Amino acid sequence: MIAPIRNFIDRIRGNGRHAITTPPMDGVLQPNTLIEDAPLLAPISRPDNLVRRGEEMLFSSGNQLMRINGTTPEPVEAFPHAVNALAASTGNALAIALMDGSVIVRGGKHDGFSLDQRQAASLTCITALCFSGEDRLHICQGSHRNPLSEWKRDLMERNAAGSVWTLDLSQKSLTKIASDLAFPYGILADDKDSLVVSESWQSRLISIDPSGNVRPVLEDLPGYPARLAPQSSGRGAWLSVFAPRSQLIEFVLREDKFRADMMRSIPSDLWMAPSLTAPHSFLEPLQGGGLKQLGVMKPWAPTRSFGLIISLDENFAPVASWHSRADGTRHGITSVADRGEELVAGSLGGDALVSLRHSGGLPA
Amino acid sequence: MAMRETLTRLRYRFVPDHILGEILAKSWIDNAIPVAILILTLCVLGSMIPGLVAVGSLLGMSAQFGELLLVVMAMTIVMLAGGIDLSVGSVFALANFVTLALFNMLGWPILVVIPVAILCGALVGLVNGILIGYLRLRAFLTTLVTLIIVRSIVDMFILEYAVKVARPTTLSRIWDFISFKRVLGMPVALIVCLAIAILAHLTLTRLRPGWHIMAVGGSRRSAFNAGLPVRRTIAMTYVLSGMLAALAGVFYASRLNAAGSDTGVGLEVLALTAAVVGGNSLGGGRGSVFKAVLGAIIILILSNSLLRLSLPTGGTSAVLGFVLIAAVAIDVKWVKHRDKLQTSVYVSPTFLALGKAPETAEGSASPYALNNLLKDVELIGLGEIDGPEDPILDAAGNLYCGTRHGDIIRFFAPDFTSKEVFVHTGGHPLGLAFDRDGNLLACVAGMGLYRIGPDKKITRLSDQTNRSWLSVIDDSRMRLADDLDIAPDGRIFFSEATIRFDMSDWMVDALEARGNGRIICYDPSTGSTRTIMDKLRFPNGITMARDGESFFFAETWGCCVSRYWFAGARTGQREVVIPDLPGYPDNINRASDGGYWLAMVGMRTPIFDMALQNPGFRKRMVERVAPDEWLFPNMNYGCVIKFDENGRITDCLWDSRGTNHPMITSMREHEGWLYLGGVSNNRIGRYRIPGGDPTWTAHASYRGEAR
C-alpha cells in the first residue's frame, strides 16, 4: 500500500527511484588527462577485446582477430562475423565469440572446439568471456533482446535481459547461472570459484557464486562499466568504463514517451544517449555546458562520452583511475590488457590503442 | 497521434503558462499571502459569526483599529530595520497614563499634554535606540527589559493615582473633538492614523530616511559599507516606534478615559502577530506599510471575533499564539523558497513543430551541403576580444565590433593589428550600423538603442517603447535589443530578441520557443518609439531590402527569414521568405552580388526538434536537471549562407570542425572580404570571397552608389 504512494510522491519530487543524480567523480575517480596524454601505440579501427595469451597480446577489430607485437599490429585471422568477445586461458587456449553466437576455441587443451548451432542460438549477444581452468568457459550475454551492436537501444529500453552462462568444454554442456541482469559486459573469475560481473545498466559490479546468488561488489559507478581484466601482479583488476552517466540521460531514461518517440524516429547515433565516440556531427545533441566559449570546449563540460579506466584492488575497491575528458577523443574504452609495467587500452570510439604506464596498478 | 498533437498545440497556445513565473517575479507578490489570509479569515469567521462583516460592526471597530494600526506600524518600522520592539505595549500604557494624569489630575492644556505624552514615548524609544543602535545590545532582550521597567513604573503610579486620573477636572473642546467626533463617518483616531500611514508609506518608498531603514534592514553590513549611518538609523526607528505607540496611547486615553493595570498588556504580541501576518519579514528589509495595514485588519477581526465567540479563559491568547507561529513559519519558508519557486516555474516551454530540416550532408545536392571553406580564415584580434559581435567597417576601412565587456572596439586599417576601445557602452553591443553622417548606431543588450558620433560622443536614442496592455512583465523597457538597420527615410528598425530573458540567459529562450521577441521602430523625426511586430520567435538580424520599402528579418528559434514592408503599396504586410532553415539564423547583411548574407548561430538537431514538440518534457527537464546539463540546439557549429531576393540559397560557407568559428552570429562584406563575428568567440575571422567585388562597400550600397 505504501509503495505506490511513495513511488507517486517520489515521481513528483524527483526522489528515490526517480532521482536523476549521478555519482560524483571524486576521490580516486578525480579526473585527469592520463589517457589523453598517453602515447599512441597504434591507430586501429574500433579496437576491442584486448587479451593476453602468454606473451602475446591479441585484440579484435571488426571481424578481424589481430595481434600486436611491440607497436605493430598484424592480422591473425578473419571471421565471417564480427568478433564480440575474446578470452585466453593459462594453458594458451583462446576462446572467440562471434556476433552470431558461435564460440570457437583455438589452441590449448580443447583446440578446435566449437559450440553447436542449437546451443549457440540462445546466445545472441555475447559480450564477454572468461576461463576457469582449461575446461570451463564463462559467458556473459548482454541481452536476449538486442545484439551487441544495438547496446544503446538496450539501455534506452531499460532492459534487464542479460544472463551469465557456463560452458563446460569437456562435456559440451551449457548452463545458465544467472539471469535478468542489466547488460553484463565484463567478467572475471576470482579464486573462490565465484564470478565478478560488471552489470552495465546498473553501473555496478556484482559477484555471482556457483549457486547463482548475486551480491553487489562495487556500486554507484559514475559510468557504464565494460570489461574486467586481471592485473599482472595477480591481485586486483582493471575495469574499463565505456561511457559516463549523465543527469540528462538519467532524466531521459525516466521519460518513457519521449524515449519511445526518440527510438522510433531518430537514428541511434543522434539519440540523447551515452556514446562511444566524442561528438563529430552537428546533428548530435548538445547540452548547455558543452557550448564552446572563446573557441574552447571545457573539459568539465557535460558529455555523453569519455574514457575511463579504474584500477581495483583485490576487494574490488577503486585505487586509481585514468581519464580522457569531454574535450578529448580517446573515448569509449571497452577493454584493457596488462603487460607488466604497461597497460594497453583500446579506445573503441577513438580508434586507437594507447599505452599507459603503471606500477602495481597505480599511475607511474 | 495527430489528435494528441493538436490537443498539445492548442493547450500551449491558449494556456499562458509563462504568466505564473512573471507574476512571481513582481515585487507585489509578497502581499498575496496576507490578502489570501484576510479573505480566508473573513470567509471562515464571517460564516461563524453572523453580522461580523456588516458595516456597523466594522465601524464599531474603527477607533480601536486606528490605535492598533499605529502600534503595528511602530512594530513594522522597527522590524524593517531588522529589529524588534517589545516595549510598545508598555509605552502605550505609559502614554495613556501620562495623558490622563496631566490633563485630568494636573489640568494642563491638552495641546501641551499630547506632545508631552508623545515625548515620553520618544524618550523610552531613545533609550532603546541608544542601547540597541549605538551600544549594540540585543534588540529582543533590551526591549524586553524596557517593557518590564516601563510597565512597573506605570503600575506603581496607577496604584497611587488610578482613581484621581480618571476623574476629569477640566473641559476641553479639542479633547472632546478627539474623543467623540466623527469626520466623514470615521473617528479622529482613524483619520490621523491613516494620514500617518500614508506619510510613512511615502517616507519608506520615496524618501531617503525610508530607504536607509530598508537598506539597513536588508543588509546591515552592506548598508554600512555603502556609507549609511547604520547606528543612527536603527536608533531612529526605536524613537519613531516609541512616538507612534505613545500616540496610540493618547487616542486610547481619549476613547476610554481610564488607566488600569491591564492597559496595553499583550499589545506587543498582538502587534507583532499583525506585522508578521501582514507579511513583514522578521529578518528585516522586506515589508511595507500596506502589509502592516493588512495585518492589523486581519488581527483586529480575528481578536474581536474570538471575543464574540467567548472562548474559555486563555483561548484567545492561544489562538493568537498559533496564528503568530504559523505566520512566522510561512514567512521563513516564503523568504527562503520564493526565488527558488520563481526560477523553477519561470521557464515555460511551449509547443513548436518546425518543418523538416533540409539535408546538410557533405557531397549532397543540397544548397546547404557541408564544406570546409572557412577553414583558412585570417584571424583578427585572436584572444584579445571577448564576444566580438556584428563587425562593421567605416569609410576609412577601420573595423568595429561590440564585446561582452561592454566596449565597442576599433581595429585600425589596413592590417587590423592595433586596436583601441572606441567607446564603452556598459552593455554588450549586438547590432551596429553607420548612418549617412558617419554616426555609429548600436543596439546594446540590456540598454537600448544608442548613437555614437565620430567624436565618440554617446547619445541615447531610445530605451523604451509602448507598453502592451496584456503583458504582465513591464515590456516598455528594452531588455535585449539585438540588431538594427536604417530605412532610407531615416527610421531605425531594430529587433528585441526576447522580453523574458537577459543577455546572459539568451539561450534559455530557445527552451521556451515562444514568440517572446518583437521588432521596434524608432523615428528620429519625432523621437518616438513604437513596437511594430510582436510575438516573434527571437527576432534577430534585420537588413534593408534594396527596394527601400521593406526589410528582411530572421527569427532564430523559428528557423525562418521573413520580409516586412514598412512603406509603399504593401505597407504592413509580412511574408516568409525562407521557411525551414537547417539551423538557427542570426544576423543578415547585404552582399555585393545583390544577395544577402545570413549567419547561422547553431544547427538544428533531430533530438531538439523533437523536444520542441514536447513542452512537458522540456518543462520537467528545467525543473529536474541542472542548467548546465539542459538540452540545447547544437551551437558548436555554424555556417554562413547567402540568399537572393526570392529566398533562394546561392552560397554556403562552413567551418565543418568548428575550429575557428564554432558559433557564427554575424558577418559583414567589405571590399571583397567577409568578416565573421561570434558572440561567444574570441576572434574575428576574415574570409576572401572568391569573385567578391573588391570595391563594394555596404555604405555605397546604402547610398545607392552601387547596387
Interface residues (C-beta under 8 A of the other chain):
Chain A: G14 I20 S246 Q247 L248 F251 E255 K257 F258 D261 M262 S265 I266 P267 L270 W271 M272 P279 F282 L283 E284 P285 L286 Q287 G288 G289 G290 L291 K292 Q293 L294 G295 M297 P302
Chain B: T360 G383 D386 M507 G583 G602 M603 T605 P606 I607 F608 M610 A611 N614 F617 R620 M621 E623 R624 V625 A626 P627 D628 E629 W630 L631 F632 P633 N634 M635 N636 Y637 G658 T659 N660 P662 M663 S680 N681 N682 R683
